[in-house]
Amino acid sequence: MTSAISLAEPKTEDHTKTVELQKSLEPYNVFEDESKLNHRMEILSKLNTLVKQWVRNVSISKNMPEVLAEKLGGKIYTFGSYRLSVNHKGTNIDALCVAPRNIERQDYFGSFFELLKKQPEYRAVEEALVPVVKMKFDGIKIDLLFARLALKEIPDNFDLREDMLLKNLDPKLVRSLNGCRATDEILRPVPNIDNFRLALRSIKLWAKKHGIYSNSLGYFGGVSWGMLVARTCQLPNVVAATQVHKFFLVFLRWKWPQPVFLKRPDTVNLGFQVWDSRVNVQDRFHLMSIITPAYPQQNSTFHVSSSTRKVMLNEFNSDMQITDEIMLGKAGWDKLFEAPSFFFKYRYFIVLLVTSNNTDDHLEESKIRYLIQNLERILHINLAHVNPKCFEQQE
């Protein structure tokens, strides 16, 4: 949204710090080797072929001539960490199945879901805000959304960028599509993709180590961290080490709740509600707003509470000082990734015991933020600091 504030070339010491940063990340398994990356690509190719065959077969079952059904297409798109190329070992793939207009959502959760029963782990979450099929496909966990477009065919080179694709779609389909659309818009203004990816890997690792990586608990999630790092890329020539340093400087000093935008909001109006604190009263109460760049724009961080805001700003402050030391040669990058001693900070704790047959069921976790909000209303509680890390109960 703003022009570059500096076009200066990086100094030799900046390059040195970036090499050191990359080396410091290696022990944390944030990089996948080429064989694992190729395996993911093979899986997505198989899934893409499966979708095309499924669209063809469903269409024929609906009395479409075979010669026409062969041309319908269908495609798998990726978004999130995998699309940004910052996924690490063992992470899942967020993906979207896009089908032509003759394929219904009930087809997806019916006949397509039946095809997936050959996989060892699969389940459908059809009633979620964003309906999803969760599965383990050839050893890789995949969360697969579905969207039907008002188009006769979905060619292999089809681009989801055009806003008019959303016209007359129901809100669930729009939410499914906007994961991909927002991820692509995050990448669009970035002048140096490699620097962005290294900086984002660093910030994501730091956020996880410091216990502030969880959208459902009121911290920032992966998309939000990605947008913040992309926002600091208004310095087009800086290397990743400098970008990480500037990240803390920019967002510690940010005038929250002033929203963070990656681009000026689109003027298109297809009837969907967009984030706008001038119009929507509820948007004025958001504490740290980071606005998704694809229409209809939404606040990706509306779960932030006064406590999680305070915790994150405290981390920004202390770790900006650490990056100052690193850039001056007084500390190494490992210091930034040291996990703080959560249990030495406070005298009083609330322990939540949760029992579930499915470790991927995050229903309980999504409710914890309401507990935090209730604790914040108690006069004698200054801060309700939730730790996202789960601990297995000892026998």
Buried (B, 14 or more C-beta within 10 A) or exposed (E): EEEEEEEEEBEEEBBEBBEBBBEBBEEBEBBBEEEBBEBBEEBBEEBBEBBBEBBBBBBBEEEBEEEBBBEBBBBBBBBBBBBBBBBBEEBBBBBBBBBBEBBBBEBBBEBBBEBBEEEEEBBBBBEEEBBBBBBBBEEBBBBBBBBBBEBEBBEEEBEBEEBEBBEEBEEBBBBBBBBBBBBBBBBEBBEBEEBBBBBBBBBBBBBBBBBBBBBBBBBBBBBBBBBBBBBBBBBBBBBBBBBBBBBBBBBBEBEBBEBBBBBEBBEEEBEBEBBEBEEBEEBEEBBBBBBBBBBBBBBBBBBBBBBBBBBBBBBBEEBBEBBBEBBEEEBBBEBBBEEBEEEEEEEEEEEEEEEEEEEEBEEEBEEBBEEBBEBBEEEEEEBBBBBBEEEEEEE
